[in-house]
Amino acid sequence: MQFICNKETMCKAIAHVLKAVSSKSTLPVLEGICIHTQENRITLTGYNLEIGIRTTIPATCNTEFTFVLNAKLFYDMVRKMPEEEITFEIDQELNAMLSSSSGNTHYRISAVSAEDFPELPVVESTAKISVPQEMLRTMIQESRFAASEKEDQPILTGELFEARDGIFFIVAMDRYRLALRQEPFKEMQDFHFVVPKKALEELIGILALKEKNNADATCEFFTNGRHIVFCVNGFELFARLLEGKFHNFRTSIPSDSKTTVILNKRDIIACAERCSLLINEKNKAPMRCVFTENFVEISCETPIGSIRDRIPAENFGENMTIGLGNKFLLDALKACQCDRIRFQMSGSNKVIKITPIDDESFIYLIMPTQLRN
């Protein structure tokens, strides 16, 4: 059985399918990519039982056959082929050898039966949701940093996707911060589910494949309540939804404040990065932020040294002193895309709210750090 593929097309397909392949598994077949040949096309699938990625690419082929190749070896082999057209041949037998050739280069690698390769979940839903790719990519990128890295509360290791009253929300949070992105989207029916962060990180990579001149490109997704499928740029990404009750984020968002401060994002990022030079795992300390009428005075002291800094600001309300962790602050500031931001505070031990100055398309909440007198 023979099939012929374009090297660049094959490389792009393998590179993304590879993200769903287990690097080490007690089931060796999960360390491979399942290849299914059909008339004029081949389908490549990676599945680690948590995330699955599948794509179909054109090929010169007229025989239907399925087999599994070691994913990393297959990818490296294809990448190093010298010419743009690669010819593959395989005997239609179990434990066969795959031969590949390109120019004067010839490889032979082991292929195994796909009999033990797990089937991707069957996700049937009539409620398919289509959203602009750029909007979805931006919403995930501007919120994912707040998802928890700890497994003790699995529901917080994902992001909440929710549609309610014509607004699409994506929310991530842990014990110390919350990130919310929202966009009006009246065509959406209401829904509520939590997608694992790992799956969304792979989705970001696939969304990046959108052609620059295709502003109308969309991503379609649908769920059966247990799994979700994202269909985008010729790829299907499968993921198991997280189970459990996601925190009611609306109750965490302050409705008023005593102090509102307008800042240039670049100024506060540069200041926080200067403080970072004195902070590490062994030497931790908060930034002391004193919000006054026209400035924010920021200081930090650790056994390594100390820093005092001041940046311009517009202060409306009471003067306020609050302690902030530089990493949490930098994560939030680097995620947002606007130049000027608004800080809202109600007290030195109450959550700080960060938004754009003109709307609340994003809302970041950060718990303050206790300061020593």
C-alpha positions in Angstrom: 0.0 0.0 0.0 1.4 3.4 -1.0 0.6 7.0 -0.4 2.3 10.3 -1.4 2.1 13.5 0.6 3.5 17.0 0.5 6.2 17.4 3.2 5.1 20.9 4.5 1.5 19.8 4.8 2.4 16.7 6.6 4.8 18.5 9.0 2.1 21.0 9.9 -0.4 18.3 10.6 2.0 16.1 12.7 3.2 19.1 14.7 -0.3 19.8 16.0 -1.5 16.2 16.4 1.7 15.5 18.3 0.5 17.8 21.1 -2.2 15.2 22.0 0.3 12.3 22.1 1.5 10.8 25.4 5.3 11.3 25.9 5.3 8.3 28.2 2.5 5.8 28.8 1.9 2.4 30.2 0.0 1.8 26.9 2.7 2.2 24.2 0.2 2.8 21.4 -0.7 6.1 23.0 2.9 7.3 22.2 2.0 7.1 18.5 0.0 8.8 15.8 -2.8 6.8 14.3 -2.8 7.1 10.5 -5.9 6.2 8.4 -5.5 6.2 4.6 -8.4 6.7 2.3 -9.0 7.7 -1.2 -7.0 10.9 -1.9 -6.6 11.7 1.8 -5.1 10.6 5.1 -6.3 11.2 8.6 -3.9 11.7 11.5 -5.0 11.3 15.1 -3.3 11.8 18.5 -5.1 10.9 21.7 -3.7 10.7 25.3 -7.2 9.9 26.8 -7.5 13.5 28.0 -7.0 15.5 24.8 -7.4 14.3 21.2 -6.5 16.1 18.0 -7.4 14.9 14.5 -6.9 16.3 11.1 -7.2 15.2 7.5 -4.8 16.2 4.7 -4.7 15.5 1.0 -2.6 12.6 -0.3 -2.3 10.5 -3.4 -3.8 7.3 -2.2 -6.5 4.8 -3.2 -6.4 2.2 -0.5 -8.0 2.2 3.0 -5.7 1.1 5.8 -5.0 2.1 9.4 -1.8 1.8 11.4 0.2 3.6 14.2 3.7 5.1 14.1 5.9 6.4 16.9 4.9 10.1 16.9 8.3 11.7 17.6 10.2 9.5 15.3 7.7 10.0 12.5 7.8 13.8 12.9 11.6 14.0 13.0 11.8 11.7 9.9 9.4 13.8 7.9 11.0 17.1 8.9 14.4 15.9 7.7 13.3 14.6 4.3 15.2 16.6 1.6 12.4 17.2 -0.9 8.8 18.4 -0.9 7.2 15.2 -1.9 7.4 12.1 0.3 6.4 8.6 -0.8 5.3 6.1 1.9 4.8 2.3 1.5 3.6 -0.2 4.0 2.7 -3.9 3.8 -0.8 -4.5 4.9 0.2 -6.8 7.8 0.5 -6.4 11.5 3.8 -5.2 12.8 4.8 -4.1 9.3 7.6 -1.8 8.4 6.8 1.7 6.9 9.2 2.7 4.1 9.5 6.3 3.1 11.5 8.0 0.4 12.3 11.5 -0.7 14.9 12.2 -3.2 17.9 10.0 -2.4 16.8 9.5 1.3 15.1 6.3 2.3 13.8 5.3 5.8 12.3 2.2 7.2 10.5 2.4 10.6 8.3 0.1 12.6 4.5 0.4 12.2 2.1 -1.3 14.5 -1.5 -2.3 14.4 -4.2 0.3 15.3 -6.3 -2.4 17.0 -5.4 -1.1 20.5 -5.5 2.6 19.6 -8.5 4.1 21.6 -11.4 5.6 19.7 -12.0 9.3 20.1 -15.2 10.1 22.0 -18.3 10.3 20.0 -19.8 13.8 20.6 -23.2 14.4 19.2 -24.9 17.7 19.6 -27.2 19.8 17.5 -26.3 23.0 19.3 -23.1 23.9 17.5 -21.6 27.3 18.4 -19.6 29.4 15.9 -17.5 32.3 17.1 -14.8 34.4 15.3 -11.4 32.8 15.7 -9.7 36.1 16.7 -12.2 36.9 19.4 -11.9 33.4 20.9 -8.1 33.5 20.8 -7.9 36.9 22.5 -10.4 35.9 25.2 -8.5 32.7 26.1 -5.1 34.5 26.0 -6.3 37.3 28.2 -7.7 35.0 30.9 -5.8 31.7 31.0 -3.0 32.9 33.2 -5.3 32.8 36.2 -6.3 29.2 36.0 -4.9 27.1 38.9 -1.8 25.0 38.5 -2.7 22.9 41.5 -4.7 19.7 41.2 -6.3 19.8 44.6 -9.3 21.6 43.1 -9.5 20.2 39.6 -12.4 22.4 38.5 -10.1 25.5 38.8 -7.5 24.0 36.4 -9.8 24.9 33.6 -11.6 27.9 32.2 -15.3 28.5 32.5 -17.1 29.0 29.2 -20.5 30.6 29.8 -23.1 32.4 27.7 -25.9 34.3 29.4 -28.3 37.0 28.2 -26.3 37.6 25.0 -22.9 37.8 26.6 -20.1 35.3 26.2 -17.8 34.9 29.2 -14.5 33.1 29.7 -13.4 33.0 33.3 -10.3 31.6 35.1 -9.5 31.7 38.7 -7.5 30.3 41.6 -7.4 31.1 45.3 -5.7 34.5 44.8 -6.9 36.0 41.5 -9.6 36.0 38.9 -9.6 36.8 35.2 -12.8 37.4 33.3 -13.2 38.2 29.6 -16.6 39.0 28.1 -17.9 39.9 24.7 -21.5 40.6 23.6 -22.7 37.8 21.3 -26.4 37.8 20.9 -26.5 34.8 18.5 -25.4 32.4 21.3 -27.7 30.2 23.2 -27.0 29.9 27.0 -24.4 27.4 28.1 -22.1 26.7 31.0 -19.1 24.3 31.1 -15.4 24.2 32.1 -12.7 23.3 29.6 -9.3 22.1 30.8 -6.5 24.7 30.5 -4.2 22.1 28.8 -6.8 21.7 26.0 -7.1 25.5 25.5 -3.4 25.9 25.3 -3.4 23.5 22.3 -6.4 25.3 20.9 -4.4 28.6 20.9 -1.8 27.0 18.7 -4.3 25.8 16.2 -6.1 29.1 16.2 -2.8 30.7 15.3 -2.9 28.9 11.9 -5.6 31.3 10.7 -4.6 33.1 7.5 -3.9 36.8 8.2 -6.2 38.0 5.5 -9.1 35.9 6.6 -10.7 38.1 9.3 -14.0 36.3 9.1 -12.6 32.9 10.0 -14.6 31.1 12.7 -14.2 28.3 15.2 -17.1 25.9 15.8 -17.5 24.0 19.0 -20.1 21.7 20.5 -20.5 19.5 23.5 -22.5 16.6 24.8 -22.1 17.6 28.5 -19.1 15.3 29.0 -16.8 16.2 26.1 -16.2 19.2 23.8 -15.0 19.3 20.3 -13.4 22.4 18.7 -13.4 22.5 14.9 -10.9 25.0 13.5 -8.5 25.4 10.6 -8.9 21.8 9.5 -8.3 20.3 12.9 -10.7 18.8 15.5 -9.7 19.1 19.1 -11.4 16.8 21.6 -11.3 17.3 25.4 -13.1 15.9 28.4 -14.9 18.6 30.3 -14.1 19.2 34.0 -16.6 18.0 36.5 -17.7 20.0 39.5 -19.2 23.3 40.4 -17.3 26.4 39.3 -17.3 29.3 41.7 -20.0 31.9 41.1 -17.5 34.5 39.9 -20.1 37.3 39.9 -20.2 37.3 43.7 -16.5 38.0 43.8 -16.6 41.2 41.7 -16.8 44.4 43.8 -19.7 46.7 43.0 -18.1 49.9 44.3 -14.8 51.3 45.4 -13.3 54.0 47.6 -10.3 54.7 45.3 -10.0 54.7 41.5 -6.6 55.2 39.9 -5.8 55.5 36.1 -2.4 54.3 35.1 -0.3 53.8 32.0 0.2 50.1 31.7 3.7 50.3 30.5 4.7 52.4 33.5 3.4 50.0 36.1 4.8 46.9 34.2 8.3 48.5 34.0 8.1 49.3 37.7 7.0 45.8 38.7 9.8 44.3 36.6 12.4 46.5 38.4 11.1 45.2 41.7 11.4 41.6 40.3 15.1 41.9 40.3 15.1 41.7 44.1 12.5 38.9 44.4 13.0 35.2 43.9 11.9 31.9 45.6 14.2 32.4 48.5 13.6 36.1 48.9 9.9 36.9 48.6 8.3 40.2 49.4 5.3 42.2 48.3 5.4 45.5 46.5 4.2 48.3 48.8 2.0 50.5 46.6 1.0 53.9 47.9 -1.7 55.5 45.7 -1.6 59.3 46.2 -3.1 62.2 44.3 -0.8 62.3 41.3 1.5 59.3 41.8 1.9 55.7 42.8 4.9 55.3 45.1 6.2 51.7 44.9 8.8 50.1 47.2 10.1 46.7 47.8 12.7 45.3 50.2 14.3 41.8 50.4 17.6 40.5 51.9 19.1 41.2 48.4 18.3 44.9 48.5 15.6 47.5 48.2 14.0 49.7 45.6 11.9 52.9 45.8 10.1 54.1 42.7 7.3 56.4 41.6 5.1 56.6 38.5 2.5 59.1 37.5 -1.2 58.3 38.0 -4.6 60.0 38.2 -6.2 59.3 41.6 -9.9 59.7 42.3 -10.9 59.1 45.9 -9.0 58.3 49.0 -5.3 57.7 49.2 -4.6 54.0 49.6 -1.7 51.8 50.6 -1.9 48.2 49.4 0.6 45.2 49.1 0.7 43.4 45.8 2.6 40.3 44.6 4.6 41.3 41.6 4.0 38.1 39.7 0.3 38.2 40.0 0.3 41.8 39.0 2.6 41.3 36.0 0.6 38.3 34.8 -2.6 40.4 34.7 -1.0 43.5 33.1 0.8 41.6 30.4 -2.4 39.8 29.4 -4.5 42.9 28.8 -4.2 44.6 25.4 -5.0 48.2 26.3 -2.5 51.0 27.0 -4.3 52.6 30.0 -5.9 50.7 32.8 -8.0 51.4 35.9 -7.4 50.2 39.4 -10.3 50.2 41.8 -9.8 49.5 45.5 -12.0 49.5 48.7 -9.3 48.9 51.3 -5.8 47.6 52.0 -7.1 44.0 52.7 -9.8 43.9 50.0 -9.5 42.6 46.4 -8.1 45.0 43.8 -10.1 45.3 40.6 -8.3 46.0 37.3 -10.2 47.0 34.1 -9.8 49.0 30.9 -10.6 52.7 31.5 -13.5 52.7 29.0 -15.4 49.4 29.6 -15.2 46.1 31.4 -14.4 43.8 28.5 -11.8 42.3 30.9 -11.9 42.3 34.7 -8.9 41.1 36.8 -9.2 40.6 40.5 -6.1 40.2 42.7 -6.0 39.5 46.4 -3.6 41.9 48.2 -0.6 40.7 50.2 -0.3 41.7 53.8 2.2 44.4 54.5 4.5 44.5 57.5 4.4 47.8 59.3 
